[in-house]
Amino acid sequence: MEPAAGPEKPDQPGATEAAMRRAAPRSWLSTAAGGLVAVGLGGAALLVWWALAFHPANARLWMVPAGLVLLGTPVLAWLSILASGPGGRQAPPPDATAYSSV
């Protein structure tokens, strides 16, 4: 008796290409999320460092716009990702043989 066929995992040797495509958006999304979180935290850290070390003397003022850009980049990136619509969830194109008159 053969074991019941379970869902295919993309890291298995016999995985189909469709299973690998289904897993790809999740890995891309987690990579993008991790990068955006790192950029946002870097901007927040730069602003905190400037506020604690250089604000009393109004020195190194370049750190303020740089920190704000780094802090605002993840917000704009997430808005673009969300506004672009569902990626990879579109219906497949219709079969060409269904419309042939032969």
LODRENTOR-979585 format. One line per field, with one value per residue: residue in one letter; z, x, y of N, C-alpha, C, O in turn. Coordinates in pm, whole numbers. Layout:
BEGIN
type	[A,...]
npz	[Z,...]
npx	[X,...]
npy	[Y,...]
capz	[Z,...]
capx	[X,...]
capy	[Y,...]
cpz	[Z,...]
cpx	[X,...]
cpy	[Y,...]
opz	[Z,...]
opx	[X,...]
opy	[Y,...]
REM end
This chain:
BEGIN
type	[M,E,P,A,A,G,P,E,K,P,D,Q,P,G,A,T,E,A,A,M,R,R,A,A,P,R,S,W,L,S,T,A,A,G,G,L,V,A,V,G,L,G,G,A,A,L,L,V,W,W,A,L,A,F,H,P,A,N,A,R,L,W,M,V,P,A,G,L,V,L,L,G,T,P,V,L,A,W,L,S,I,L,A,S,G,P,G,G,R,Q,A,P,P,P,D,A,T,A,Y,S,S,V]
npz	[0,-87,56,143,-75,8,48,-179,-114,-182,-145,-174,-364,-572,-629,-802,-1063,-1035,-762,-664,-764,-623,-367,-391,-379,-103,14,-112,-15,262,263,160,360,581,498,474,737,857,731,823,1102,1106,1024,1238,1446,1366,1391,1668,1767,1670,1811,2076,2087,1924,1902,2108,2038,1784,1577,1298,1122,891,952,1028,799,657,834,847,583,566,759,650,411,428,472,236,56,138,86,-194,-257,-161,-311,-564,-617,-620,-655,-866,-823,-1023,-1255,-1459,-1814,-2061,-2206,-2522,-2699,-2643,-2782,-3045,-3378,-3491]
npx	[84,60,180,-32,-56,86,96,318,651,868,1143,1203,1339,1170,990,749,759,555,498,731,711,490,592,784,692,649,905,1031,880,930,1201,1204,1057,1226,1449,1336,1260,1512,1626,1451,1496,1763,1749,1601,1782,1993,1877,1824,2084,2190,2025,2096,2378,2463,2271,2253,2463,2398,2534,2661,2434,2351,2275,2010,1822,1911,1851,1572,1500,1581,1413,1161,1159,1085,808,708,790,640,383,399,434,196,10,58,-85,-214,46,129,-105,-284,-528,-463,-382,-637,-684,-549,-645,-911,-1045,-1010,-1118,-1098]
npy	[-117,220,525,801,1074,1374,1734,1891,1983,2252,2212,1949,1674,1575,1775,1967,2216,2400,2388,2498,2757,2847,2869,3065,3348,3385,3362,3574,3785,3774,3827,4087,4216,4183,4332,4588,4639,4645,4871,5072,5056,5126,5396,5502,5454,5618,5873,5876,5856,6099,6279,6231,6267,6487,6689,6895,7069,7137,7009,6820,6813,6686,6434,6431,6470,6244,6034,6063,6005,5737,5633,5682,5542,5258,5281,5400,5203,4978,5074,5089,4818,4706,4847,4759,4536,4195,3981,3717,3580,3565,3445,3161,3178,3117,2792,2732,2543,2517,2707,2653,2578,2335]
capz	[0,-97,147,83,-128,81,-31,-219,-59,-289,-123,-197,-499,-672,-629,-935,-1083,-981,-617,-638,-790,-515,-249,-417,-329,42,46,-157,76,391,240,148,492,665,453,508,883,885,688,916,1231,1086,1026,1376,1525,1327,1453,1813,1790,1652,1919,2203,2083,1849,1902,2189,1969,1646,1489,1208,1087,778,1003,1042,676,622,920,807,457,597,838,566,297,440,459,93,-11,168,12,-333,-268,-141,-418,-691,-637,-586,-747,-878,-791,-1137,-1316,-1576,-1940,-2108,-2294,-2662,-2772,-2614,-2878,-3185,-3449,-3555]
capx	[0,139,135,-115,24,65,133,458,734,959,1281,1219,1392,1067,891,719,790,444,515,840,661,400,671,871,649,664,1044,1059,814,999,1328,1174,1016,1345,1529,1269,1271,1651,1645,1378,1566,1885,1712,1564,1905,2069,1812,1846,2225,2207,1957,2170,2517,2496,2166,2280,2554,2352,2641,2631,2292,2322,2220,1864,1752,1946,1772,1431,1485,1589,1295,1042,1169,1001,666,679,808,523,270,412,411,54,-68,84,-184,-172,143,131,-234,-372,-576,-382,-448,-720,-621,-565,-720,-1052,-1105,-979,-1236,-1064]
capy	[0,341,630,907,1185,1499,1852,1892,2089,2291,2174,1807,1651,1549,1883,2020,2357,2479,2397,2591,2891,2887,2902,3178,3478,3395,3388,3710,3879,3776,3895,4230,4265,4192,4445,4714,4657,4683,5010,5158,5059,5204,5537,5539,5457,5737,5989,5871,5889,6242,6351,6216,6310,6608,6790,7016,7162,7150,6963,6709,6823,6598,6309,6441,6429,6106,5946,6070,5932,5595,5597,5689,5452,5138,5315,5415,5074,4893,5127,5048,4674,4679,4908,4691,4431,4059,3927,3573,3520,3584,3321,3124,3210,3006,2693,2772,2440,2530,2799,2615,2528,2207]
cpz	[0,2,72,39,-54,-7,-60,-154,-162,-267,-142,-341,-604,-682,-771,-942,-1027,-830,-582,-662,-680,-392,-268,-364,-178,79,2,-61,210,377,231,284,584,627,489,658,920,846,784,1052,1221,1087,1165,1463,1493,1390,1604,1846,1775,1767,2050,2198,2024,1854,1988,2117,1827,1546,1408,1171,967,825,1012,911,634,705,883,677,483,676,752,448,313,425,312,17,15,96,-135,-351,-256,-254,-552,-716,-605,-691,-748,-847,-905,-1193,-1436,-1705,-1987,-2203,-2439,-2739,-2748,-2717,-3023,-3250,-3517,-3477]
cpx	[89,89,56,-25,-12,103,283,529,840,1102,1305,1264,1285,963,871,753,679,456,627,796,569,477,755,819,667,809,1083,1000,885,1136,1307,1136,1136,1434,1467,1273,1412,1677,1574,1446,1697,1857,1675,1689,1989,2009,1832,1990,2248,2145,2036,2308,2538,2390,2197,2369,2510,2463,2592,2483,2255,2256,2068,1793,1786,1865,1625,1406,1486,1466,1169,1043,1084,852,628,693,689,399,278,385,262,-31,-48,-11,-129,-76,138,-1,-334,-412,-488,-456,-531,-644,-651,-648,-869,-1121,-1077,-1104,-1211,-1122]
cpy	[125,445,736,1022,1312,1616,1849,2009,2123,2245,2025,1784,1633,1658,1935,2167,2446,2493,2494,2735,2939,2929,3026,3311,3492,3425,3530,3812,3886,3844,4046,4289,4280,4309,4579,4742,4703,4828,5106,5168,5136,5354,5585,5547,5580,5863,5991,5907,6039,6320,6344,6279,6448,6717,6912,7117,7193,7115,6845,6704,6736,6469,6313,6405,6286,6007,5947,5996,5782,5548,5595,5594,5327,5167,5327,5284,4983,4943,5087,4900,4643,4735,4836,4576,4293,4002,3775,3505,3536,3449,3288,3157,3091,2916,2729,2668,2450,2618,2761,2554,2394,2093]
opz	[79,30,-48,109,-53,-123,25,-140,-223,-364,-128,-430,-719,-740,-848,-841,-978,-776,-481,-589,-646,-319,-170,-306,-131,167,71,-30,265,470,289,318,657,714,529,699,1005,919,822,1110,1316,1145,1205,1545,1583,1438,1661,1941,1857,1817,2124,2297,2071,1813,1945,2135,1757,1446,1444,1187,943,746,1004,913,581,653,887,661,430,658,776,389,218,371,268,-75,-77,49,-196,-448,-332,-290,-643,-827,-569,-805,-643,-846,-885,-1181,-1507,-1705,-1956,-2271,-2474,-2836,-2826,-2739,-3114,-3185,-3592,-3515]
opx	[183,-31,74,69,-128,138,364,474,897,1178,1418,1232,1307,857,966,774,706,426,619,837,568,432,795,899,697,833,1159,1063,900,1181,1383,1179,1147,1487,1537,1287,1428,1745,1630,1453,1738,1934,1712,1700,2048,2082,1855,2015,2317,2205,2041,2352,2626,2418,2171,2353,2577,2482,2495,2416,2136,2189,2003,1709,1701,1816,1560,1302,1404,1421,1079,938,1014,779,528,616,643,318,176,321,209,-133,-129,-16,-13,-116,142,-8,-455,-339,-443,-579,-498,-551,-766,-715,-947,-1242,-1119,-1184,-1295,-1104]
opy	[133,451,756,1060,1354,1598,1811,2118,2033,2240,1979,1862,1672,1636,1946,2234,2556,2600,2565,2825,3057,3016,3089,3384,3601,3507,3597,3913,3995,3911,4123,4399,4379,4378,4672,4857,4791,4901,5209,5276,5203,5431,5695,5638,5640,5949,6098,5981,6099,6415,6441,6338,6521,6830,7024,7238,7268,7184,6778,6601,6714,6402,6208,6315,6214,5907,5842,5931,5708,5435,5514,5567,5290,5084,5271,5257,4915,4863,5053,4859,4562,4676,4852,4524,4278,3979,3711,3382,3522,3350,3378,3164,2976,2959,2753,2704,2396,2606,2833,2487,2345,1977]
REM end
